[in-house]
Amino acid sequence: MMHNNSEMVLVLQGLNDSLTNRQIYFAFALTSYLFTIFVNLTLIITVCLEKSLHEPIYIFLCNLCFNGICGASSFYPKLLHDLLADSHVITYPGCLVQIFGVYCYVFCEFTSLTVMAYDRYLAICRPLQYQTLMTVQRVVQLLLLTWIFSLLEIVVGVTLTARLPLCGRHIPKIFCTNWEVVKLSCSDTTINNIYGFVLMFSHVSQTVLILVSYTHLVQASLRLRSTRRKFLQTCLPHLITLFVFTSTLVFDIMYSRYGGGGTLQALKNVLASEFLVVPPLINPIIYGINLHQIRSRIVHNFTHNQKIQNSPS
């Protein structure tokens, strides 16, 4: 039995391909990571530098993009290291740190999308009261609530996991997840399971709240033509973001708990990492394409910089 968890080294068994294949994966992963950082930073910097974009919806969008960077950065660096390494191991404290980063991203993503749905509900269903209700102080409070609530959730979860003695050290994935570590325990995990269901209920409730708010938004947009364009520009990207994130996360949860062992390892890795790869990459692209104000500012900045570079000195 293994009880000294702090000195334990866990083995990540997801990368068992040949060196040639891993070098190809490394090139794809590095390109994906750099592009994810680039598109998210581009949107964040555009909103920060343009005063006309200092509105609640764009501030919440910046928060979503920043969280996407955090999520990608909790996954890619370790993956890139392992793709070029001969052994794929991680210390138990390092595994807990990765779990903290991954799940903080997950919880913050759900809460951020809920806050953005609330903002869109006020903007479309109660436009005359929007400026009064969505003040600077309210925006700050909602951002603080998003991060504090998410951090509290993951601190409790990691604490419950860290107390468990482990009797195994092999994780059949390319990164650490809470459920895989809990399965290595040789003690009672009832409290962890109960807390997991509490979290699942909490975030399913958030998803229901978002869908209920969008029911009202759709009804409002159908009644008034003036709100229809606002709905298509700001709400449709939000719905796409919610669908992509939720579906990729459900893929991982279902496969972790009920997936079969006969599936190709490469497919397992894709299904397991989708929620860390796809949403951070496409969220800023979806919003950048659909939101005219952001799209026009980004195009203006790039064309302006190009003209400066091409102008004679």
BELKAQUI-V926353 format. One record per residue. N is the residue number from 1. RES is the residue in one small letter. PSI is psi as a letter, one per 40 degrees, with the letter a starting at -180 (none if undefined). NEAR is the number of other C-alpha atoms within 12 Angstrom. Layout:
BEGIN
n=N res=RES psi=PSI near=NEAR
n=N res=RES psi=PSI near=NEAR
END
This chain:
BEGIN
n=1 res=m psi=i near=14
n=2 res=m psi=h near=20
n=3 res=h psi=e near=20
n=4 res=n psi=g near=19
n=5 res=n psi=d near=27
n=6 res=s psi=d near=20
n=7 res=e psi=e near=16
n=8 res=m psi=i near=24
n=9 res=v psi=h near=24
n=10 res=l psi=i near=33
n=11 res=v psi=h near=30
n=12 res=l psi=h near=33
n=13 res=q psi=e near=27
n=14 res=g psi=d near=30
n=15 res=l psi=g near=36
n=16 res=n psi=f near=26
n=17 res=d psi=i near=24
n=18 res=s psi=i near=15
n=19 res=l psi=d near=17
n=20 res=t psi=d near=13
n=21 res=n psi=d near=16
n=22 res=r psi=d near=25
n=23 res=q psi=d near=21
n=24 res=i psi=d near=17
n=25 res=y psi=d near=27
n=26 res=f psi=d near=26
n=27 res=a psi=d near=20
n=28 res=f psi=d near=19
n=29 res=a psi=d near=30
n=30 res=l psi=d near=27
n=31 res=t psi=d near=18
n=32 res=s psi=d near=28
n=33 res=y psi=d near=33
n=34 res=l psi=d near=23
n=35 res=f psi=d near=23
n=36 res=t psi=d near=34
n=37 res=i psi=d near=32
n=38 res=f psi=d near=25
n=39 res=v psi=d near=30
n=40 res=n psi=d near=36
n=41 res=l psi=d near=31
n=42 res=t psi=d near=29
n=43 res=l psi=d near=44
n=44 res=i psi=d near=33
n=45 res=i psi=d near=28
n=46 res=t psi=d near=32
n=47 res=v psi=d near=34
n=48 res=c psi=d near=22
n=49 res=l psi=d near=18
n=50 res=e psi=h near=21
n=51 res=k psi=d near=15
n=52 res=s psi=e near=17
n=53 res=l psi=e near=27
n=54 res=h psi=g near=23
n=55 res=e psi=i near=24
n=56 res=p psi=d near=34
n=57 res=i psi=d near=40
n=58 res=y psi=d near=34
n=59 res=i psi=d near=33
n=60 res=f psi=d near=43
n=61 res=l psi=d near=47
n=62 res=c psi=d near=36
n=63 res=n psi=d near=39
n=64 res=l psi=d near=44
n=65 res=c psi=d near=41
n=66 res=f psi=d near=34
n=67 res=n psi=d near=42
n=68 res=g psi=d near=46
n=69 res=i psi=d near=42
n=70 res=c psi=d near=32
n=71 res=g psi=d near=38
n=72 res=a psi=d near=41
n=73 res=s psi=e near=30
n=74 res=s psi=e near=34
n=75 res=f psi=d near=39
n=76 res=y psi=d near=35
n=77 res=p psi=d near=24
n=78 res=k psi=d near=29
n=79 res=l psi=d near=38
n=80 res=l psi=d near=30
n=81 res=h psi=d near=25
n=82 res=d psi=d near=31
n=83 res=l psi=d near=34
n=84 res=l psi=e near=26
n=85 res=a psi=i near=21
n=86 res=d psi=d near=17
n=87 res=s psi=i near=19
n=88 res=h psi=g near=29
n=89 res=v psi=i near=31
n=90 res=i psi=h near=32
n=91 res=t psi=i near=24
n=92 res=y psi=d near=36
n=93 res=p psi=d near=24
n=94 res=g psi=d near=25
n=95 res=c psi=d near=39
n=96 res=l psi=d near=37
n=97 res=v psi=d near=29
n=98 res=q psi=d near=33
n=99 res=i psi=d near=34
n=100 res=f psi=d near=34
n=101 res=g psi=d near=34
n=102 res=v psi=d near=37
n=103 res=y psi=d near=39
n=104 res=c psi=d near=40
n=105 res=y psi=d near=41
n=106 res=v psi=d near=42
n=107 res=f psi=d near=41
n=108 res=c psi=d near=41
n=109 res=e psi=d near=46
n=110 res=f psi=d near=41
n=111 res=t psi=d near=38
n=112 res=s psi=d near=44
n=113 res=l psi=d near=46
n=114 res=t psi=d near=38
n=115 res=v psi=d near=38
n=116 res=m psi=d near=43
n=117 res=a psi=d near=40
n=118 res=y psi=d near=36
n=119 res=d psi=d near=39
n=120 res=r psi=d near=41
n=121 res=y psi=d near=37
n=122 res=l psi=d near=29
n=123 res=a psi=d near=31
n=124 res=i psi=d near=37
n=125 res=c psi=d near=30
n=126 res=r psi=f near=20
n=127 res=p psi=d near=20
n=128 res=l psi=d near=12
n=129 res=q psi=e near=15
n=130 res=y psi=d near=23
n=131 res=q psi=d near=19
n=132 res=t psi=d near=15
n=133 res=l psi=d near=19
n=134 res=m psi=g near=29
n=135 res=t psi=i near=19
n=136 res=v psi=d near=19
n=137 res=q psi=d near=14
n=138 res=r psi=d near=20
n=139 res=v psi=d near=30
n=140 res=v psi=d near=18
n=141 res=q psi=d near=18
n=142 res=l psi=d near=29
n=143 res=l psi=d near=33
n=144 res=l psi=d near=21
n=145 res=l psi=d near=21
n=146 res=t psi=d near=31
n=147 res=w psi=d near=29
n=148 res=i psi=d near=19
n=149 res=f psi=d near=27
n=150 res=s psi=d near=31
n=151 res=l psi=d near=26
n=152 res=l psi=d near=21
n=153 res=e psi=d near=30
n=154 res=i psi=d near=32
n=155 res=v psi=d near=23
n=156 res=v psi=d near=24
n=157 res=g psi=d near=35
n=158 res=v psi=d near=34
n=159 res=t psi=d near=23
n=160 res=l psi=d near=27
n=161 res=t psi=d near=38
n=162 res=a psi=d near=31
n=163 res=r psi=e near=24
n=164 res=l psi=h near=30
n=165 res=p psi=h near=26
n=166 res=l psi=i near=31
n=167 res=c psi=e near=20
n=168 res=g psi=i near=27
n=169 res=r psi=e near=33
n=170 res=h psi=h near=29
n=171 res=i psi=h near=30
n=172 res=p psi=f near=32
n=173 res=k psi=i near=38
n=174 res=i psi=e near=39
n=175 res=f psi=i near=45
n=176 res=c psi=h near=44
n=177 res=t psi=i near=39
n=178 res=n psi=d near=40
n=179 res=w psi=d near=32
n=180 res=e psi=d near=32
n=181 res=v psi=d near=40
n=182 res=v psi=d near=38
n=183 res=k psi=e near=28
n=184 res=l psi=e near=31
n=185 res=s psi=i near=28
n=186 res=c psi=f near=18
n=187 res=s psi=i near=20
n=188 res=d psi=h near=18
n=189 res=t psi=f near=24
n=190 res=t psi=d near=16
n=191 res=i psi=d near=19
n=192 res=n psi=d near=27
n=193 res=n psi=d near=19
n=194 res=i psi=d near=15
n=195 res=y psi=d near=23
n=196 res=g psi=d near=26
n=197 res=f psi=d near=16
n=198 res=v psi=d near=17
n=199 res=l psi=d near=25
n=200 res=m psi=d near=22
n=201 res=f psi=d near=14
n=202 res=s psi=d near=21
n=203 res=h psi=d near=30
n=204 res=v psi=d near=22
n=205 res=s psi=d near=18
n=206 res=q psi=d near=28
n=207 res=t psi=d near=31
n=208 res=v psi=d near=20
n=209 res=l psi=d near=23
n=210 res=i psi=d near=32
n=211 res=l psi=d near=24
n=212 res=v psi=d near=18
n=213 res=s psi=d near=29
n=214 res=y psi=d near=33
n=215 res=t psi=d near=22
n=216 res=h psi=d near=25
n=217 res=l psi=d near=35
n=218 res=v psi=d near=27
n=219 res=q psi=d near=19
n=220 res=a psi=d near=26
n=221 res=s psi=d near=26
n=222 res=l psi=d near=19
n=223 res=r psi=d near=15
n=224 res=l psi=h near=16
n=225 res=r psi=d near=15
n=226 res=s psi=d near=15
n=227 res=t psi=e near=26
n=228 res=r psi=d near=21
n=229 res=r psi=d near=21
n=230 res=k psi=d near=28
n=231 res=f psi=d near=34
n=232 res=l psi=d near=27
n=233 res=q psi=d near=27
n=234 res=t psi=d near=37
n=235 res=c psi=d near=38
n=236 res=l psi=d near=28
n=237 res=p psi=d near=30
n=238 res=h psi=d near=43
n=239 res=l psi=d near=32
n=240 res=i psi=d near=25
n=241 res=t psi=d near=37
n=242 res=l psi=d near=40
n=243 res=f psi=d near=23
n=244 res=v psi=d near=28
n=245 res=f psi=d near=36
n=246 res=t psi=d near=31
n=247 res=s psi=d near=22
n=248 res=t psi=d near=26
n=249 res=l psi=d near=34
n=250 res=v psi=d near=25
n=251 res=f psi=d near=25
n=252 res=d psi=d near=28
n=253 res=i psi=d near=25
n=254 res=m psi=d near=18
n=255 res=y psi=d near=26
n=256 res=s psi=d near=28
n=257 res=r psi=d near=18
n=258 res=y psi=e near=12
n=259 res=g psi=i near=19
n=260 res=g psi=i near=13
n=261 res=g psi=e near=13
n=262 res=g psi=e near=9
n=263 res=t psi=i near=13
n=264 res=l psi=h near=16
n=265 res=q psi=d near=21
n=266 res=a psi=d near=23
n=267 res=l psi=d near=22
n=268 res=k psi=d near=29
n=269 res=n psi=d near=30
n=270 res=v psi=d near=27
n=271 res=l psi=d near=29
n=272 res=a psi=d near=34
n=273 res=s psi=e near=37
n=274 res=e psi=d near=29
n=275 res=f psi=e near=36
n=276 res=l psi=e near=45
n=277 res=v psi=d near=40
n=278 res=v psi=d near=34
n=279 res=p psi=d near=40
n=280 res=p psi=d near=48
n=281 res=l psi=d near=37
n=282 res=i psi=e near=34
n=283 res=n psi=d near=42
n=284 res=p psi=d near=43
n=285 res=i psi=d near=31
n=286 res=i psi=d near=32
n=287 res=y psi=d near=39
n=288 res=g psi=d near=34
n=289 res=i psi=d near=24
n=290 res=n psi=d near=24
n=291 res=l psi=h near=31
n=292 res=h psi=d near=21
n=293 res=q psi=d near=26
n=294 res=i psi=d near=38
n=295 res=r psi=d near=24
n=296 res=s psi=d near=22
n=297 res=r psi=d near=27
n=298 res=i psi=d near=30
n=299 res=v psi=d near=19
n=300 res=h psi=d near=17
n=301 res=n psi=d near=21
n=302 res=f psi=d near=16
n=303 res=t psi=d near=14
n=304 res=h psi=d near=15
n=305 res=n psi=d near=13
n=306 res=q psi=d near=12
n=307 res=k psi=d near=13
n=308 res=i psi=d near=12
n=309 res=q psi=d near=11
n=310 res=n psi=e near=10
n=311 res=s psi=i near=9
n=312 res=p psi=i near=6
n=313 res=s psi=none near=6
END
